[in-house]
């Protein structure tokens, strides 16, 4: 049977500060959040949970703002445990203005132990503790008040077991000599969360069909995604509610020159033309005027036999190292990272090699493999 943890509901600054004092001497603190994000760009915090291993504190962020004491607890002091932390980090950045440091992501830890690198929290607890957690409240409305007893119990269990899980993960990571690997990956996750990768013009690189576009079309797509990133934040709308990736891609393919041509692009709604048509056309015009020397390079087709052979050669290196370490290959390098490495090689630019411990394990083999890939 799952634990029945002692639960403390927090909806005043005084109660939050008292909770911080209760856990300030702990070695580790488990954290989690519940949030709502269906019709906004930014997550709407609905609940903040934390535990040092027995009792659980449930903070109502709709009723209480983050206090200086809790902000210090997040940014300093004990190790912070989160599972699959990326979206939770956004919540803390918005609500508290800081990210939890030092960070341990128990999902990353599980991947470094040779297990499923995408293991969910329920499976994680079952794997390490042998308890089966309830799933009834997974789709619960966490903004409703008061929360039911079942909701509070579910939210508390999301953190109380994490300390037990980490104790066993840490032991095995240290036995394998991979504790520093996890710390490096956690630091990289924090850096990315604080930098806001999508906000600095890199979102367009997520488009897997970018190779289908000519350089000037790629530049148009890049400019439109930068514009959308700013607008979604200013309007607090999900990206797809403003304009979907596939629509921006279709506009870049067509390169319309006026509102009539823009309206004929598949997926473009009259409301988009009316509201943002002139802005999009101006961005397209800028791309059309851009000097050839300032355009991105033409991307190789992943359908070409030479590209497929190059990817296969690089995957062989990664797969061999992953097998030697007992890890899933994607823990070492994702396919899109392999593609970026191959593209940089084919363009004759500095190869996009992995950094840190992954680079130490892979780079010599990757560079040797690239020697056999003609440009």
QUIZIUR-V689186 format. One record per backbone hydrogen bond with DSSP energy under -0.5 kcal/mol. NH is the residue of the N-H (numbers start at 1). CO is the residue of the C=O. E is the energy in kcal/mol with one decimal. If there is no record, write none. Layout:
NH;CO;E, NH;CO;E
This chain:
5;3;-0.5, 8;56;-2.6, 9;7;-0.5, 10;58;-3.0, 11;9;-0.5, 16;12;-1.9, 17;13;-2.4, 18;14;-2.0, 19;15;-1.9, 20;16;-2.1, 21;17;-1.9, 22;18;-1.6, 23;19;-1.2, 24;20;-0.9, 26;23;-2.0, 29;79;-2.8, 30;51;-3.1, 31;81;-3.2, 32;49;-1.9, 34;47;-2.4, 36;44;-2.2, 44;36;-3.0, 45;43;-0.8, 46;34;-2.8, 47;34;-2.0, 48;59;-2.1, 49;32;-2.6, 50;57;-1.9, 51;30;-1.8, 52;55;-0.6, 53;55;-0.5, 54;55;-0.5, 56;6;-3.1, 57;50;-2.8, 58;8;-3.0, 59;48;-3.6, 59;57;-0.6, 60;10;-2.8, 61;59;-1.0, 63;60;-1.4, 64;60;-1.9, 66;95;-0.6, 71;67;-2.3, 72;68;-2.4, 73;69;-2.0, 74;70;-2.2, 75;71;-2.3, 76;72;-1.9, 79;27;-2.1, 80;102;-3.1, 81;29;-2.8, 81;79;-0.5, 82;80;-0.5, 82;104;-2.4, 84;82;-0.5, 89;85;-2.6, 90;86;-1.0, 91;87;-1.6, 92;88;-2.4, 93;89;-2.4, 94;90;-2.2, 95;91;-3.1, 96;92;-2.4, 97;92;-1.2, 98;92;-0.9, 101;74;-2.7, 104;80;-2.6, 106;82;-2.5, 106;104;-0.7, 109;105;-2.3, 110;106;-1.8, 111;107;-1.7, 112;108;-1.9, 113;109;-0.7, 113;110;-0.7, 114;111;-1.5, 115;110;-2.0, 119;116;-1.6, 124;120;-2.1, 125;121;-2.5, 126;122;-2.2, 127;123;-2.5, 128;124;-2.3, 129;125;-2.8, 130;125;-1.3, 131;125;-0.8, 133;131;-0.7, 138;135;-1.8, 140;137;-1.9, 142;140;-1.0, 144;141;-0.8, 152;148;-2.3, 153;149;-2.3, 154;150;-2.4, 155;151;-2.7, 156;152;-2.3, 157;153;-2.3, 158;154;-1.0, 159;156;-1.8, 160;156;-2.1, 161;157;-0.8, 162;159;-0.6, 163;159;-0.7, 165;161;-2.5, 166;162;-2.5, 167;163;-2.0, 168;164;-1.3, 169;165;-2.4, 170;166;-3.4, 171;167;-1.4, 172;168;-1.9, 173;169;-2.9, 174;170;-2.6, 175;171;-1.8, 176;172;-1.9, 177;173;-0.7, 177;174;-0.5, 178;173;-3.1, 179;173;-0.5, 182;178;-1.9, 183;179;-2.0, 184;180;-2.3, 185;181;-2.2, 186;182;-2.6, 187;183;-2.5, 188;184;-2.1, 189;185;-2.0, 190;186;-2.2, 191;187;-2.6, 192;188;-2.2, 193;189;-2.2, 194;190;-2.5, 195;191;-2.1, 196;192;-2.3, 197;192;-0.7, 199;196;-1.8, 200;197;-1.4, 201;198;-0.6, 202;197;-0.9, 205;202;-1.4, 206;203;-2.4, 207;204;-1.6, 208;206;-0.6, 210;207;-1.3, 212;209;-2.2, 213;210;-1.9, 217;214;-0.5, 218;214;-2.6, 219;215;-2.2, 220;216;-1.9, 221;217;-2.6, 222;218;-2.8, 223;219;-2.4, 224;220;-2.2, 225;221;-2.3, 226;222;-2.1, 227;223;-2.2, 228;224;-2.5, 229;225;-2.5, 230;226;-1.8, 231;227;-2.4, 232;228;-3.0, 233;229;-1.2, 234;230;-2.4, 235;231;-3.1, 236;232;-0.9, 237;232;-1.6, 241;238;-0.9, 242;238;-1.4, 242;239;-0.6, 243;239;-2.5, 247;244;-0.6, 248;244;-2.1, 249;245;-2.6, 250;246;-2.0, 251;247;-2.3, 252;248;-2.4, 253;249;-2.2, 254;250;-2.1, 255;251;-2.8, 262;258;-2.4, 263;259;-2.6, 264;260;-0.9, 265;262;-1.4, 268;265;-2.0, 269;267;-0.6, 272;269;-0.8, 273;269;-1.8, 274;270;-2.6, 275;271;-2.5, 276;272;-2.7, 277;272;-0.5, 277;273;-1.2, 280;276;-2.4, 281;277;-2.5, 282;278;-2.0, 283;279;-2.0, 284;280;-2.2, 285;281;-2.3, 286;282;-2.0, 287;283;-1.9, 288;284;-2.1, 289;285;-1.6, 290;286;-0.8, 294;291;-1.3, 295;292;-1.4, 304;301;-1.4, 308;304;-2.3, 309;305;-2.5, 310;306;-2.1, 311;307;-2.5, 312;308;-2.4, 313;309;-2.4, 314;310;-2.2, 315;311;-2.9, 316;312;-1.8, 317;313;-1.2, 318;314;-2.1, 319;315;-3.4, 320;316;-2.0, 321;317;-2.0, 322;318;-2.8, 323;319;-2.5, 324;320;-2.0, 325;321;-1.9, 326;322;-1.2, 327;322;-2.6, 331;328;-1.9, 332;328;-0.7, 332;329;-1.1, 333;329;-2.2, 337;334;-0.6, 338;334;-1.9, 339;335;-2.6, 340;336;-2.0, 341;337;-2.1, 342;338;-2.4, 343;339;-2.7, 344;340;-2.3, 345;341;-1.8, 346;342;-2.6, 347;343;-2.2, 348;344;-0.5, 348;345;-1.1, 349;344;-2.1, 353;351;-2.1, 358;355;-0.8, 359;355;-1.2, 360;356;-2.0, 361;357;-1.6, 362;358;-2.2, 363;359;-2.2, 366;362;-2.5, 367;363;-2.8, 368;364;-1.9, 369;365;-2.2, 370;366;-2.2, 371;367;-1.1, 372;369;-1.3, 373;370;-1.8, 374;372;-0.7
